Amino acid sequence: MKRSLSIAAIAVALASPCPAAEQEGSKAPRPEIVSASEWGSKPQPIPDARKHTPKYVTIHHAGVLWKAQVTPDAFVRNMQGWGRRDKGWPDLAYHFLIAPDGKIYEGRSLDYEPESNTKYPLAGNIGVEMMGNFEQQRPDPRQIASCVKLTAWLCDRYGIDNALVRGHKDAASGQTTCPGKDFERYLKDGQFRRWVEETRAGKAPEIDPGPPLPGGPTEMIPSAAPPK
């Protein structure tokens, strides 16, 4: 069945003044974001030497099959705990995480470069991760739409050209399949950047995931944890 979703261009007022890096005349509103304090973040301090200036939006998937066995906020807390415990990371590897239902969670402060299990220059990258494994399941249209809105807002805020929106595999060539073939398709054919461009122009693009790829996943990612 063909599924589509329109991005509503609804202006969301920021709780604090616009940062200096934000572009005047920006048409991409800040999407609704669950703050780190709201989901219970417990980061460690990050050294000042790891501060950076964002230049890219680099998109990831979690690479873990989403079975909706926990709530997204619990997933984010678990990921932060795993990174601190097993990897020695002071905070989440990513700056934002997007749940299957499209809800966006704030991760690491944008002031600092991200983390990675692969080797590439991390400084300058804004890490956006979508929950799920898009080698084996398809992203929800709401998840894609939120990623578009978030990316458009970040590009406007930091003056990032649409050409510098990329997948993890583009940044770390030959090291990973992230963000998975069923999302990479939208980066490879330029559709994702067109959706971002339209959003930055103040339009509301129709997010159409299209049919499954030949030999690719056919099942849509489940959006919510089952009732207890």
C-alpha positions as a Markdown table, in Angstrom:
| # | Residue | x | y | z |
|---|---|---|---|---|
| 1 | Met | 0.0 | 0.0 | 0.0 |
| 2 | Lys | 1.3 | 3.4 | -0.9 |
| 3 | Arg | 1.9 | 5.6 | 2.2 |
| 4 | Ser | 2.6 | 9.3 | 2.2 |
| 5 | Leu | 2.8 | 12.1 | 4.6 |
| 6 | Ser | 2.8 | 15.9 | 4.2 |
| 7 | Ile | 5.1 | 18.1 | 6.3 |
| 8 | Ala | 3.1 | 21.0 | 7.7 |
| 9 | Ala | 5.0 | 24.2 | 7.7 |
| 10 | Ile | 4.0 | 25.2 | 11.3 |
| 11 | Ala | 6.3 | 27.7 | 13.0 |
| 12 | Val | 7.4 | 26.6 | 16.4 |
| 13 | Ala | 8.6 | 29.4 | 18.7 |
| 14 | Leu | 12.0 | 28.8 | 20.2 |
| 15 | Ala | 12.2 | 29.0 | 24.0 |
| 16 | Ser | 15.4 | 31.0 | 23.8 |
| 17 | Pro | 16.7 | 33.6 | 21.3 |
| 18 | Cys | 17.9 | 32.4 | 17.9 |
| 19 | Pro | 21.6 | 31.5 | 17.9 |
| 20 | Ala | 24.0 | 33.8 | 16.0 |
| 21 | Ala | 24.6 | 31.0 | 13.5 |
| 22 | Glu | 21.0 | 30.8 | 12.5 |
| 23 | Gln | 20.3 | 32.4 | 9.1 |
| 24 | Glu | 18.1 | 35.4 | 8.8 |
| 25 | Gly | 15.0 | 34.8 | 6.9 |
| 26 | Ser | 15.0 | 31.1 | 7.7 |
| 27 | Lys | 11.9 | 29.3 | 6.4 |
| 28 | Ala | 12.5 | 26.0 | 8.1 |
| 29 | Pro | 10.9 | 26.1 | 11.6 |
| 30 | Arg | 12.4 | 24.3 | 14.5 |
| 31 | Pro | 10.6 | 21.0 | 14.9 |
| 32 | Glu | 9.3 | 19.8 | 18.2 |
| 33 | Ile | 12.1 | 18.1 | 20.1 |
| 34 | Val | 12.1 | 16.2 | 23.4 |
| 35 | Ser | 14.8 | 17.9 | 25.4 |
| 36 | Ala | 17.6 | 15.9 | 27.1 |
| 37 | Ser | 16.3 | 16.9 | 30.5 |
| 38 | Glu | 12.8 | 15.6 | 29.6 |
| 39 | Trp | 14.0 | 12.1 | 28.8 |
| 40 | Gly | 16.4 | 12.0 | 31.7 |
| 41 | Ser | 19.8 | 12.4 | 30.2 |
| 42 | Lys | 22.8 | 11.9 | 32.5 |
| 43 | Pro | 25.8 | 12.9 | 30.4 |
| 44 | Gln | 29.4 | 13.3 | 31.6 |
| 45 | Pro | 31.4 | 16.5 | 30.8 |
| 46 | Ile | 32.9 | 16.6 | 27.3 |
| 47 | Pro | 36.4 | 18.3 | 26.9 |
| 48 | Asp | 36.4 | 21.7 | 25.3 |
| 49 | Ala | 38.9 | 20.3 | 22.8 |
| 50 | Arg | 36.0 | 18.4 | 21.2 |
| 51 | Lys | 34.0 | 21.6 | 20.5 |
| 52 | His | 33.3 | 22.0 | 16.8 |
| 53 | Thr | 31.5 | 24.1 | 14.1 |
| 54 | Pro | 28.8 | 22.1 | 12.4 |
| 55 | Lys | 29.4 | 21.7 | 8.6 |
| 56 | Tyr | 27.5 | 18.5 | 7.7 |
| 57 | Val | 24.3 | 16.7 | 8.6 |
| 58 | Thr | 25.3 | 13.0 | 8.8 |
| 59 | Ile | 22.4 | 10.5 | 8.9 |
| 60 | His | 22.5 | 7.1 | 10.6 |
| 61 | His | 20.2 | 4.3 | 11.6 |
| 62 | Ala | 20.7 | 2.5 | 14.9 |
| 63 | Gly | 21.5 | -0.8 | 13.0 |
| 64 | Val | 19.5 | -2.7 | 15.6 |
| 65 | Leu | 16.1 | -4.2 | 14.6 |
| 66 | Trp | 13.4 | -2.2 | 16.2 |
| 67 | Lys | 10.8 | -4.6 | 17.8 |
| 68 | Ala | 8.9 | -2.0 | 19.8 |
| 69 | Gln | 9.8 | -3.9 | 23.1 |
| 70 | Val | 10.7 | -0.6 | 24.9 |
| 71 | Thr | 9.6 | 2.9 | 24.6 |
| 72 | Pro | 11.7 | 5.3 | 22.6 |
| 73 | Asp | 12.8 | 7.3 | 25.7 |
| 74 | Ala | 13.9 | 4.1 | 27.4 |
| 75 | Phe | 15.8 | 3.2 | 24.2 |
| 76 | Val | 17.6 | 6.6 | 24.3 |
| 77 | Arg | 18.5 | 6.2 | 28.0 |
| 78 | Asn | 19.7 | 2.6 | 27.4 |
| 79 | Met | 21.9 | 3.8 | 24.5 |
| 80 | Gln | 23.4 | 6.5 | 26.6 |
| 81 | Gly | 24.2 | 4.0 | 29.3 |
| 82 | Trp | 25.7 | 1.5 | 26.9 |
| 83 | Gly | 27.9 | 4.2 | 25.3 |
| 84 | Arg | 29.2 | 5.3 | 28.7 |
| 85 | Arg | 29.7 | 1.8 | 30.1 |
| 86 | Asp | 31.0 | -0.1 | 27.0 |
| 87 | Lys | 32.6 | 2.6 | 24.9 |
| 88 | Gly | 33.7 | 5.2 | 27.4 |
| 89 | Trp | 31.8 | 7.9 | 25.6 |
| 90 | Pro | 30.7 | 10.8 | 27.9 |
| 91 | Asp | 27.3 | 11.2 | 26.2 |
| 92 | Leu | 25.2 | 9.8 | 23.4 |
| 93 | Ala | 27.1 | 9.4 | 20.1 |
| 94 | Tyr | 24.4 | 11.4 | 18.2 |
| 95 | His | 23.0 | 14.9 | 18.5 |
| 96 | Phe | 19.4 | 13.8 | 17.7 |
| 97 | Leu | 17.6 | 10.5 | 17.7 |
| 98 | Ile | 14.2 | 9.9 | 15.8 |
| 99 | Ala | 11.7 | 7.4 | 16.9 |
| 100 | Pro | 9.5 | 5.4 | 14.5 |
| 101 | Asp | 6.5 | 7.6 | 15.3 |
| 102 | Gly | 8.5 | 10.7 | 14.3 |
| 103 | Lys | 9.3 | 12.0 | 17.8 |
| 104 | Ile | 12.7 | 13.7 | 17.9 |
| 105 | Tyr | 14.9 | 13.3 | 21.0 |
| 106 | Glu | 17.8 | 15.7 | 21.8 |
| 107 | Gly | 21.1 | 13.9 | 22.4 |
| 108 | Arg | 24.6 | 15.3 | 22.7 |
| 109 | Ser | 25.0 | 19.0 | 22.7 |
| 110 | Leu | 25.5 | 20.5 | 19.2 |
| 111 | Asp | 28.5 | 22.3 | 20.6 |
| 112 | Tyr | 30.5 | 19.1 | 20.5 |
| 113 | Glu | 31.5 | 16.6 | 17.8 |
| 114 | Pro | 29.8 | 13.2 | 17.8 |
| 115 | Glu | 31.2 | 9.7 | 18.4 |
| 116 | Ser | 31.5 | 6.8 | 15.9 |
| 117 | Asn | 32.4 | 3.1 | 15.7 |
| 118 | Thr | 34.0 | 4.0 | 12.3 |
| 119 | Lys | 37.0 | 6.1 | 11.4 |
| 120 | Tyr | 36.4 | 9.5 | 9.7 |
| 121 | Pro | 36.9 | 13.1 | 10.8 |
| 122 | Leu | 34.1 | 13.7 | 13.4 |
| 123 | Ala | 34.5 | 17.4 | 13.8 |
| 124 | Gly | 31.8 | 19.3 | 11.9 |
| 125 | Asn | 29.3 | 16.5 | 11.8 |
| 126 | Ile | 25.8 | 16.7 | 13.2 |
| 127 | Gly | 24.8 | 13.1 | 13.9 |
| 128 | Val | 21.1 | 12.3 | 13.4 |
| 129 | Glu | 20.1 | 8.7 | 14.2 |
| 130 | Met | 16.9 | 7.0 | 13.3 |
| 131 | Met | 15.8 | 4.1 | 15.5 |
| 132 | Gly | 15.6 | 0.8 | 13.6 |
| 133 | Asn | 17.6 | -1.3 | 11.1 |
| 134 | Phe | 16.9 | -0.2 | 7.6 |
| 135 | Glu | 18.7 | -3.2 | 6.1 |
| 136 | Gln | 15.8 | -5.3 | 7.4 |
| 137 | Gln | 12.8 | -3.0 | 7.9 |
| 138 | Arg | 11.4 | 0.1 | 6.3 |
| 139 | Pro | 11.3 | 3.5 | 8.1 |
| 140 | Asp | 7.9 | 4.9 | 9.0 |
| 141 | Pro | 6.9 | 7.9 | 6.8 |
| 142 | Arg | 6.6 | 10.0 | 10.0 |
| 143 | Gln | 10.2 | 9.1 | 10.8 |
| 144 | Ile | 11.4 | 10.2 | 7.4 |
| 145 | Ala | 9.3 | 13.4 | 7.6 |
| 146 | Ser | 10.8 | 14.3 | 11.0 |
| 147 | Cys | 14.3 | 13.7 | 9.7 |
| 148 | Val | 13.5 | 16.0 | 6.8 |
| 149 | Lys | 12.2 | 18.8 | 9.0 |
| 150 | Leu | 15.1 | 18.4 | 11.5 |
| 151 | Thr | 17.7 | 18.5 | 8.7 |
| 152 | Ala | 16.1 | 21.5 | 7.1 |
| 153 | Trp | 16.1 | 23.4 | 10.3 |
| 154 | Leu | 19.7 | 22.4 | 11.1 |
| 155 | Cys | 20.8 | 23.5 | 7.6 |
| 156 | Asp | 19.2 | 26.9 | 8.0 |
| 157 | Arg | 20.5 | 27.3 | 11.5 |
| 158 | Tyr | 24.1 | 26.6 | 10.5 |
| 159 | Gly | 24.1 | 27.7 | 6.9 |
| 160 | Ile | 24.8 | 24.1 | 5.7 |
| 161 | Asp | 24.3 | 23.5 | 2.0 |
| 162 | Asn | 22.0 | 20.7 | 1.0 |
| 163 | Ala | 24.9 | 19.0 | -0.8 |
| 164 | Leu | 26.5 | 18.5 | 2.6 |
| 165 | Val | 23.6 | 16.3 | 3.9 |
| 166 | Arg | 24.9 | 12.7 | 3.7 |
| 167 | Gly | 24.6 | 9.2 | 5.1 |
| 168 | His | 27.1 | 7.6 | 7.5 |
| 169 | Lys | 28.4 | 5.4 | 4.7 |
| 170 | Asp | 29.3 | 8.5 | 2.6 |
| 171 | Ala | 31.3 | 9.9 | 5.5 |
| 172 | Ala | 33.0 | 6.5 | 6.4 |
| 173 | Ser | 33.4 | 5.0 | 2.9 |
| 174 | Gly | 33.7 | 1.2 | 2.8 |
| 175 | Gln | 33.2 | 0.8 | 6.6 |
| 176 | Thr | 29.4 | 0.6 | 7.0 |
| 177 | Thr | 26.1 | 0.2 | 5.3 |
| 178 | Cys | 24.5 | 2.8 | 7.6 |
| 179 | Pro | 21.9 | 4.3 | 7.3 |
| 180 | Gly | 20.7 | 1.0 | 5.7 |
| 181 | Lys | 19.7 | 0.4 | 2.1 |
| 182 | Asp | 16.0 | 1.3 | 2.6 |
| 183 | Phe | 16.9 | 4.8 | 3.7 |
| 184 | Glu | 20.1 | 5.2 | 1.7 |
| 185 | Arg | 17.9 | 5.0 | -1.5 |
| 186 | Tyr | 16.5 | 8.5 | -0.7 |
| 187 | Leu | 20.1 | 10.0 | -0.4 |
| 188 | Lys | 21.4 | 8.2 | -3.4 |
| 189 | Asp | 18.7 | 9.4 | -5.8 |
| 190 | Gly | 18.6 | 12.9 | -4.3 |
| 191 | Gln | 15.0 | 12.7 | -3.1 |
| 192 | Phe | 15.9 | 13.4 | 0.5 |
| 193 | Arg | 17.8 | 16.5 | -0.3 |
| 194 | Arg | 14.9 | 17.7 | -2.5 |
| 195 | Trp | 12.5 | 17.3 | 0.4 |
| 196 | Val | 14.9 | 19.3 | 2.5 |
| 197 | Glu | 15.3 | 22.0 | -0.1 |
| 198 | Glu | 11.5 | 22.3 | -0.4 |
| 199 | Thr | 11.2 | 22.6 | 3.3 |
| 200 | Arg | 13.8 | 25.3 | 3.5 |
| 201 | Ala | 11.9 | 27.2 | 0.8 |
| 202 | Gly | 8.9 | 27.2 | 3.1 |
| 203 | Lys | 7.0 | 24.5 | 1.2 |
| 204 | Ala | 5.4 | 21.3 | 2.5 |
| 205 | Pro | 6.8 | 18.3 | 0.5 |
| 206 | Glu | 4.9 | 15.1 | 0.2 |
| 207 | Ile | 6.9 | 12.3 | 1.8 |
| 208 | Asp | 6.3 | 9.2 | -0.3 |
| 209 | Pro | 8.5 | 6.3 | 0.8 |
| 210 | Gly | 7.7 | 4.5 | -2.5 |
| 211 | Pro | 7.6 | 0.7 | -3.0 |
| 212 | Pro | 10.0 | -1.7 | -1.4 |
| 213 | Leu | 13.4 | -2.1 | -3.1 |
| 214 | Pro | 14.0 | -5.3 | -5.1 |
| 215 | Gly | 15.4 | -7.7 | -2.6 |
| 216 | Gly | 15.0 | -5.2 | 0.2 |
| 217 | Pro | 12.9 | -5.2 | 3.3 |
| 218 | Thr | 9.1 | -5.1 | 2.9 |
| 219 | Glu | 7.9 | -4.8 | 6.5 |
| 220 | Met | 7.3 | -1.3 | 8.0 |
| 221 | Ile | 9.0 | -0.6 | 11.3 |
| 222 | Pro | 6.5 | -0.9 | 14.2 |
| 223 | Ser | 5.8 | 2.5 | 15.7 |
| 224 | Ala | 4.9 | 1.8 | 19.4 |
| 225 | Ala | 5.7 | -0.5 | 22.2 |
| 226 | Pro | 2.9 | -3.1 | 22.8 |
| 227 | Pro | 0.7 | -2.5 | 25.8 |
| 228 | Lys | 1.7 | -4.2 | 29.1 |
